[in-house]
Amino acid sequence: MPSRQAQLRSLASSDIDAAVTSLTKEAGVLVAGEFVDALEQAVRHISRSPNSGTLRFAYDLGIPELRAWRVKRFPYAIFYVPKDDRIDIWRVLHTRRDVPSNF
């Protein structure tokens, strides 16, 4: 199956900016760069295998097909809905946050 194009919603873009800013302040530029690399790798994975994320939050939030995929080595998850022609990325949230209240 060919890869699907990933599209970030504005909240997902804001989430990523906030995560990079936080990681830069807390752990430095190098770690923030490693996060960006890991995030890009995760997006490539879900673009190739869109059904690999868990549906747990789809049930919790009542959003059909909402999936979550962890960013390796970092406590963040990508929340997305696979579409026929793209991957619609809704949020990128820290896993210790109350996910339902952030939707």
C-alpha positions as CSV (number, residue, x, y, z in Angstrom):
1,M,0.0,0.0,0.0
2,P,1.4,3.4,-0.9
3,S,2.0,6.0,1.7
4,R,-0.7,8.6,2.4
5,Q,0.1,12.3,2.8
6,A,0.0,13.5,6.4
7,Q,-1.9,16.7,7.1
8,L,-1.6,18.5,10.4
9,R,-4.6,20.3,11.8
10,S,-3.7,23.7,13.4
11,L,-4.0,22.3,16.9
12,A,-1.5,19.6,16.0
13,S,1.0,22.2,14.7
14,S,0.5,24.2,17.9
15,D,1.1,21.0,20.0
16,I,4.3,20.3,18.2
17,D,5.6,23.9,18.6
18,A,4.8,23.7,22.3
19,A,6.5,20.4,22.7
20,V,9.6,21.6,21.0
21,T,9.7,24.7,23.0
22,S,9.2,22.8,26.3
23,L,11.9,20.2,25.4
24,T,14.3,22.9,24.4
25,K,13.9,24.7,27.7
26,E,13.9,21.5,29.8
27,A,16.5,19.3,28.0
28,G,18.2,21.4,25.3
29,V,18.3,21.9,21.6
30,L,19.8,18.4,20.9
31,V,16.9,16.6,22.7
32,A,14.3,18.8,21.0
33,G,15.9,17.9,17.6
34,E,15.8,14.2,18.5
35,F,12.1,14.6,19.3
36,V,11.4,16.2,15.9
37,D,13.3,13.3,14.3
38,A,11.3,10.7,16.3
39,L,8.0,12.5,15.4
40,E,8.9,12.5,11.7
41,Q,9.7,8.8,11.9
42,A,6.3,8.1,13.6
43,V,4.5,10.2,11.0
44,R,6.2,8.2,8.2
45,H,5.1,4.9,9.9
46,I,1.5,5.9,10.2
47,S,1.5,7.2,6.6
48,R,2.6,3.7,5.5
49,S,0.5,1.7,8.0
50,P,-2.4,3.9,8.9
51,N,-4.3,1.3,10.8
52,S,-1.5,0.5,13.2
53,G,-2.5,3.0,15.9
54,T,-4.8,2.0,18.8
55,L,-8.5,2.8,18.7
56,R,-8.7,3.2,22.4
57,F,-9.4,6.9,22.3
58,A,-12.0,6.5,19.5
59,Y,-14.2,4.7,21.9
60,D,-13.4,7.0,24.9
61,L,-14.1,10.2,22.9
62,G,-16.7,8.9,20.5
63,I,-14.6,9.9,17.4
64,P,-14.8,7.1,14.8
65,E,-11.5,5.9,13.6
66,L,-9.4,8.2,15.9
67,R,-6.1,6.4,16.4
68,A,-3.1,7.0,18.6
69,W,0.5,6.2,17.9
70,R,3.4,6.8,20.4
71,V,6.5,8.7,19.5
72,K,9.4,6.5,20.3
73,R,11.6,7.5,23.2
74,F,9.3,10.4,24.1
75,P,6.1,10.7,26.2
76,Y,4.0,12.0,23.3
77,A,1.4,10.4,21.1
78,I,0.1,11.4,17.7
79,F,-3.7,11.3,17.4
80,Y,-4.9,10.9,13.9
81,V,-7.8,9.7,11.6
82,P,-6.8,7.8,8.5
83,K,-8.7,8.9,5.4
84,D,-8.7,7.3,2.0
85,D,-6.3,9.9,0.6
86,R,-4.5,11.2,3.6
87,I,-3.7,11.0,7.3
88,D,-5.5,13.7,9.2
89,I,-3.4,14.5,12.3
90,W,-5.6,16.1,15.0
91,R,-3.3,16.4,18.0
92,V,0.2,15.6,19.3
93,L,-0.1,15.3,23.1
94,H,2.0,14.5,26.1
95,T,0.9,11.1,27.3
96,R,0.6,12.3,30.9
97,R,-2.1,14.8,30.0
98,D,-5.7,14.1,30.3
99,V,-6.3,13.3,26.7
100,P,-10.2,13.5,26.7
101,S,-10.1,17.0,28.1
102,N,-7.7,18.1,25.4
103,F,-10.0,17.3,22.6
